[in-house]
Amino acid sequence: MADESRPPPTIELSGARLRALGPADADALYAYLRNPAVTDLTSYPVVSLPLAEAIIERSRSRWAAGELSKWGLALAHDDQLVGTCGFNEYSPAHRWAELAFDLAQPCWGTGLMRQAVAAVLQWAYGRDEVDRIHAFVRVDNTRSQRLLDRSGFLREGCLRNYRVCRGQPRDFYVYGLLRSDWRGA
Protein backbone atom coordinates (compact mmCIF):
# COMPACT_ATOMS: atom_id res chain seq x y z
CA MET A 1 0.00 0.00 0.00
CA ALA A 2 0.98 3.61 -0.42
CA ASP A 3 2.93 5.32 2.37
CA GLU A 4 0.23 6.93 4.52
CA SER A 5 2.30 10.06 5.15
CA ARG A 6 2.65 11.04 1.48
CA PRO A 7 0.45 11.89 -1.49
CA PRO A 8 0.80 9.83 -4.65
CA PRO A 9 4.06 10.15 -6.53
CA THR A 10 4.31 12.67 -9.33
CA ILE A 11 4.75 10.90 -12.66
CA GLU A 12 6.24 12.95 -15.48
CA LEU A 13 4.77 12.50 -18.96
CA SER A 14 5.59 14.18 -22.25
CA GLY A 15 4.25 17.73 -21.81
CA ALA A 16 2.27 16.90 -18.67
CA ARG A 17 2.41 15.20 -15.31
CA LEU A 18 0.27 13.06 -13.06
CA ARG A 19 0.28 14.63 -9.60
CA ALA A 20 -1.76 14.80 -6.42
CA LEU A 21 -5.06 16.62 -6.67
CA GLY A 22 -5.37 19.60 -4.34
CA PRO A 23 -8.04 22.09 -3.25
CA ALA A 24 -6.67 24.66 -5.72
CA ASP A 25 -7.71 22.32 -8.58
CA ALA A 26 -11.44 22.54 -7.82
CA ASP A 27 -12.20 25.42 -10.20
CA ALA A 28 -10.35 23.81 -13.11
CA LEU A 29 -11.97 20.43 -12.47
CA TYR A 30 -15.40 22.01 -12.31
CA ALA A 31 -14.73 24.09 -15.44
CA TYR A 32 -14.01 21.13 -17.69
CA LEU A 33 -16.46 18.66 -16.10
CA ARG A 34 -19.40 21.03 -16.57
CA ASN A 35 -18.86 20.77 -20.33
CA PRO A 36 -21.56 18.32 -21.50
CA ALA A 37 -19.21 16.95 -24.16
CA VAL A 38 -16.95 15.69 -21.36
CA THR A 39 -19.60 14.13 -19.11
CA ASP A 40 -22.63 13.24 -21.26
CA LEU A 41 -21.35 9.73 -22.05
CA THR A 42 -20.28 8.99 -18.47
CA SER A 43 -21.98 8.20 -15.19
CA TYR A 44 -21.14 11.59 -13.70
CA PRO A 45 -24.17 13.23 -12.10
CA VAL A 46 -24.94 16.87 -12.81
CA VAL A 47 -21.63 18.57 -12.06
CA SER A 48 -21.29 21.29 -9.45
CA LEU A 49 -18.38 22.98 -7.71
CA PRO A 50 -19.15 21.05 -4.48
CA LEU A 51 -18.98 17.80 -6.49
CA ALA A 52 -15.55 18.80 -7.87
CA GLU A 53 -14.38 19.60 -4.35
CA ALA A 54 -15.69 16.23 -3.11
CA ILE A 55 -13.85 14.37 -5.89
CA ILE A 56 -10.61 16.04 -4.84
CA GLU A 57 -11.17 15.42 -1.14
CA ARG A 58 -12.00 11.74 -1.76
CA SER A 59 -8.80 11.30 -3.73
CA ARG A 60 -6.70 13.01 -1.05
CA SER A 61 -8.34 11.00 1.76
CA ARG A 62 -7.87 7.70 -0.01
CA TRP A 63 -4.20 8.33 -0.78
CA ALA A 64 -3.70 9.43 2.84
CA ALA A 65 -5.28 6.16 4.00
CA GLY A 66 -2.87 4.15 1.86
CA GLU A 67 -5.43 3.32 -0.82
CA LEU A 68 -5.07 3.67 -4.56
CA SER A 69 -6.96 6.63 -6.00
CA LYS A 70 -6.88 9.28 -8.74
CA TRP A 71 -4.13 11.60 -9.84
CA GLY A 72 -4.62 15.01 -11.37
CA LEU A 73 -3.38 15.34 -14.93
CA ALA A 74 -1.72 18.73 -15.33
CA LEU A 75 0.09 20.44 -18.18
CA ALA A 76 3.83 20.71 -17.60
CA HIS A 77 4.23 24.35 -18.63
CA ASP A 78 1.69 25.85 -16.20
CA ASP A 79 0.58 22.96 -13.92
CA GLN A 80 -3.04 23.60 -15.02
CA LEU A 81 -5.33 20.65 -14.29
CA VAL A 82 -6.83 19.23 -17.51
CA GLY A 83 -7.91 15.77 -16.36
CA THR A 84 -7.82 12.99 -13.84
CA CYS A 85 -6.65 9.41 -14.17
CA GLY A 86 -6.43 6.65 -11.63
CA PHE A 87 -8.70 4.47 -9.60
CA ASN A 88 -12.31 4.91 -8.50
CA GLU A 89 -12.28 1.75 -6.43
CA TYR A 90 -9.64 -0.58 -5.08
CA SER A 91 -9.83 -3.97 -3.38
CA PRO A 92 -6.56 -5.05 -1.75
CA ALA A 93 -8.19 -8.31 -0.64
CA HIS A 94 -9.15 -9.24 -4.21
CA ARG A 95 -6.17 -7.46 -5.83
CA TRP A 96 -8.17 -5.40 -8.34
CA ALA A 97 -8.65 -1.73 -9.08
CA GLU A 98 -11.20 0.15 -11.19
CA LEU A 99 -9.60 2.55 -13.67
CA ALA A 100 -11.32 5.85 -14.44
CA PHE A 101 -10.26 8.93 -16.37
CA ASP A 102 -11.59 12.22 -17.70
CA LEU A 103 -10.05 14.94 -19.84
CA ALA A 104 -10.83 18.52 -20.80
CA GLN A 105 -12.16 18.67 -24.35
CA PRO A 106 -9.38 20.91 -25.76
CA CYS A 107 -6.92 18.09 -24.94
CA TRP A 108 -8.85 15.35 -26.76
CA GLY A 109 -6.95 13.64 -29.55
CA THR A 110 -3.52 14.71 -28.27
CA GLY A 111 -2.47 11.34 -26.85
CA LEU A 112 -2.28 12.85 -23.37
CA MET A 113 -4.73 10.43 -21.75
CA ARG A 114 -3.15 7.47 -23.50
CA GLN A 115 0.16 8.46 -21.87
CA ALA A 116 -1.57 8.88 -18.51
CA VAL A 117 -3.28 5.49 -18.65
CA ALA A 118 -0.01 3.78 -19.65
CA ALA A 119 1.81 5.47 -16.74
CA VAL A 120 -0.90 4.52 -14.24
CA LEU A 121 -0.83 0.90 -15.42
CA GLN A 122 2.97 0.85 -15.19
CA TRP A 123 2.88 2.28 -11.68
CA ALA A 124 0.08 0.02 -10.41
CA TYR A 125 1.42 -3.23 -11.85
CA GLY A 126 4.95 -2.29 -10.81
CA ARG A 127 3.89 -2.15 -7.16
CA ASP A 128 2.60 -5.75 -7.18
CA GLU A 129 -0.64 -4.79 -5.39
CA VAL A 130 -3.13 -5.62 -8.14
CA ASP A 131 -3.55 -8.51 -10.55
CA ARG A 132 -6.51 -7.03 -12.41
CA ILE A 133 -7.48 -3.54 -13.51
CA HIS A 134 -10.93 -3.04 -14.97
CA ALA A 135 -13.01 -0.14 -16.26
CA PHE A 136 -16.71 0.41 -16.90
CA VAL A 137 -17.56 2.39 -20.03
CA ARG A 138 -20.95 3.32 -21.45
CA VAL A 139 -21.68 1.43 -24.66
CA ASP A 140 -22.05 4.74 -26.53
CA ASN A 141 -18.70 6.15 -25.33
CA THR A 142 -16.57 5.08 -28.27
CA ARG A 143 -13.65 7.43 -27.46
CA SER A 144 -13.07 5.76 -24.09
CA GLN A 145 -13.55 2.32 -25.61
CA ARG A 146 -10.83 3.04 -28.20
CA LEU A 147 -8.46 4.23 -25.48
CA LEU A 148 -8.96 1.06 -23.46
CA ASP A 149 -8.56 -1.11 -26.58
CA ARG A 150 -5.29 0.66 -27.45
CA SER A 151 -4.11 0.26 -23.86
CA GLY A 152 -4.44 -3.53 -24.01
CA PHE A 153 -7.77 -4.00 -22.22
CA LEU A 154 -10.16 -6.74 -23.29
CA ARG A 155 -13.89 -6.05 -23.55
CA GLU A 156 -15.31 -8.75 -21.30
CA GLY A 157 -19.02 -8.16 -21.62
CA CYS A 158 -22.00 -5.85 -21.45
CA LEU A 159 -23.69 -4.98 -18.17
CA ARG A 160 -27.26 -4.07 -19.01
CA ASN A 161 -28.79 -1.14 -17.10
CA TYR A 162 -25.64 -1.12 -14.98
CA ARG A 163 -25.72 2.51 -13.89
CA VAL A 164 -28.34 5.21 -13.79
CA CYS A 165 -26.90 8.25 -15.53
CA ARG A 166 -28.71 11.49 -14.82
CA GLY A 167 -31.97 9.59 -14.38
CA GLN A 168 -31.61 7.08 -17.22
CA PRO A 169 -30.48 3.45 -16.85
CA ARG A 170 -27.55 2.82 -19.20
CA ASP A 171 -25.67 -0.20 -20.46
CA PHE A 172 -21.93 -0.37 -19.79
CA TYR A 173 -19.15 -2.50 -21.16
CA VAL A 174 -16.70 -3.94 -18.68
CA TYR A 175 -13.08 -3.97 -19.81
CA GLY A 176 -10.37 -5.88 -18.00
CA LEU A 177 -6.61 -6.12 -18.10
CA LEU A 178 -4.83 -8.84 -16.13
CA ARG A 179 -1.26 -8.40 -14.97
CA SER A 180 -0.42 -11.61 -16.88
CA ASP A 181 -1.74 -10.06 -20.14
CA TRP A 182 -0.24 -6.60 -19.64
CA ARG A 183 2.44 -5.81 -22.18
CA GLY A 184 4.02 -3.10 -20.03
CA ALA A 185 6.27 -0.29 -21.07
C-alpha positions in Angstrom: 0.0 0.0 0.0 1.0 3.6 -0.4 2.9 5.3 2.4 0.2 6.9 4.5 2.3 10.1 5.1 2.6 11.0 1.5 0.5 11.9 -1.5 0.8 9.8 -4.7 4.1 10.2 -6.5 4.3 12.7 -9.3 4.7 10.9 -12.7 6.2 12.9 -15.5 4.8 12.5 -19.0 5.6 14.2 -22.3 4.2 17.7 -21.8 2.3 16.9 -18.7 2.4 15.2 -15.3 0.3 13.1 -13.1 0.3 14.6 -9.6 -1.8 14.8 -6.4 -5.1 16.6 -6.7 -5.4 19.6 -4.3 -8.0 22.1 -3.3 -6.7 24.7 -5.7 -7.7 22.3 -8.6 -11.4 22.5 -7.8 -12.2 25.4 -10.2 -10.3 23.8 -13.1 -12.0 20.4 -12.5 -15.4 22.0 -12.3 -14.7 24.1 -15.4 -14.0 21.1 -17.7 -16.5 18.7 -16.1 -19.4 21.0 -16.6 -18.9 20.8 -20.3 -21.6 18.3 -21.5 -19.2 16.9 -24.2 -17.0 15.7 -21.4 -19.6 14.1 -19.1 -22.6 13.2 -21.3 -21.4 9.7 -22.0 -20.3 9.0 -18.5 -22.0 8.2 -15.2 -21.1 11.6 -13.7 -24.2 13.2 -12.1 -24.9 16.9 -12.8 -21.6 18.6 -12.1 -21.3 21.3 -9.5 -18.4 23.0 -7.7 -19.1 21.1 -4.5 -19.0 17.8 -6.5 -15.6 18.8 -7.9 -14.4 19.6 -4.4 -15.7 16.2 -3.1 -13.8 14.4 -5.9 -10.6 16.0 -4.8 -11.2 15.4 -1.1 -12.0 11.7 -1.8 -8.8 11.3 -3.7 -6.7 13.0 -1.1 -8.3 11.0 1.8 -7.9 7.7 0.0 -4.2 8.3 -0.8 -3.7 9.4 2.8 -5.3 6.2 4.0 -2.9 4.2 1.9 -5.4 3.3 -0.8 -5.1 3.7 -4.6 -7.0 6.6 -6.0 -6.9 9.3 -8.7 -4.1 11.6 -9.8 -4.6 15.0 -11.4 -3.4 15.3 -14.9 -1.7 18.7 -15.3 0.1 20.4 -18.2 3.8 20.7 -17.6 4.2 24.3 -18.6 1.7 25.9 -16.2 0.6 23.0 -13.9 -3.0 23.6 -15.0 -5.3 20.6 -14.3 -6.8 19.2 -17.5 -7.9 15.8 -16.4 -7.8 13.0 -13.8 -6.7 9.4 -14.2 -6.4 6.7 -11.6 -8.7 4.5 -9.6 -12.3 4.9 -8.5 -12.3 1.7 -6.4 -9.6 -0.6 -5.1 -9.8 -4.0 -3.4 -6.6 -5.0 -1.7 -8.2 -8.3 -0.6 -9.1 -9.2 -4.2 -6.2 -7.5 -5.8 -8.2 -5.4 -8.3 -8.6 -1.7 -9.1 -11.2 0.2 -11.2 -9.6 2.6 -13.7 -11.3 5.9 -14.4 -10.3 8.9 -16.4 -11.6 12.2 -17.7 -10.0 14.9 -19.8 -10.8 18.5 -20.8 -12.2 18.7 -24.4 -9.4 20.9 -25.8 -6.9 18.1 -24.9 -8.8 15.4 -26.8 -6.9 13.6 -29.5 -3.5 14.7 -28.3 -2.5 11.3 -26.8 -2.3 12.8 -23.4 -4.7 10.4 -21.8 -3.2 7.5 -23.5 0.2 8.5 -21.9 -1.6 8.9 -18.5 -3.3 5.5 -18.7 0.0 3.8 -19.6 1.8 5.5 -16.7 -0.9 4.5 -14.2 -0.8 0.9 -15.4 3.0 0.9 -15.2 2.9 2.3 -11.7 0.1 0.0 -10.4 1.4 -3.2 -11.8 5.0 -2.3 -10.8 3.9 -2.2 -7.2 2.6 -5.7 -7.2 -0.6 -4.8 -5.4 -3.1 -5.6 -8.1 -3.5 -8.5 -10.6 -6.5 -7.0 -12.4 -7.5 -3.5 -13.5 -10.9 -3.0 -15.0 -13.0 -0.1 -16.3 -16.7 0.4 -16.9 -17.6 2.4 -20.0 -20.9 3.3 -21.4 -21.7 1.4 -24.7 -22.1 4.7 -26.5 -18.7 6.2 -25.3 -16.6 5.1 -28.3 -13.6 7.4 -27.5 -13.1 5.8 -24.1 -13.5 2.3 -25.6 -10.8 3.0 -28.2 -8.5 4.2 -25.5 -9.0 1.1 -23.5 -8.6 -1.1 -26.6 -5.3 0.7 -27.5 -4.1 0.3 -23.9 -4.4 -3.5 -24.0 -7.8 -4.0 -22.2 -10.2 -6.7 -23.3 -13.9 -6.0 -23.5 -15.3 -8.7 -21.3 -19.0 -8.2 -21.6 -22.0 -5.9 -21.4 -23.7 -5.0 -18.2 -27.3 -4.1 -19.0 -28.8 -1.1 -17.1 -25.6 -1.1 -15.0 -25.7 2.5 -13.9 -28.3 5.2 -13.8 -26.9 8.2 -15.5 -28.7 11.5 -14.8 -32.0 9.6 -14.4 -31.6 7.1 -17.2 -30.5 3.4 -16.9 -27.5 2.8 -19.2 -25.7 -0.2 -20.5 -21.9 -0.4 -19.8 -19.1 -2.5 -21.2 -16.7 -3.9 -18.7 -13.1 -4.0 -19.8 -10.4 -5.9 -18.0 -6.6 -6.1 -18.1 -4.8 -8.8 -16.1 -1.3 -8.4 -15.0 -0.4 -11.6 -16.9 -1.7 -10.1 -20.1 -0.2 -6.6 -19.6 2.4 -5.8 -22.2 4.0 -3.1 -20.0 6.3 -0.3 -21.1 
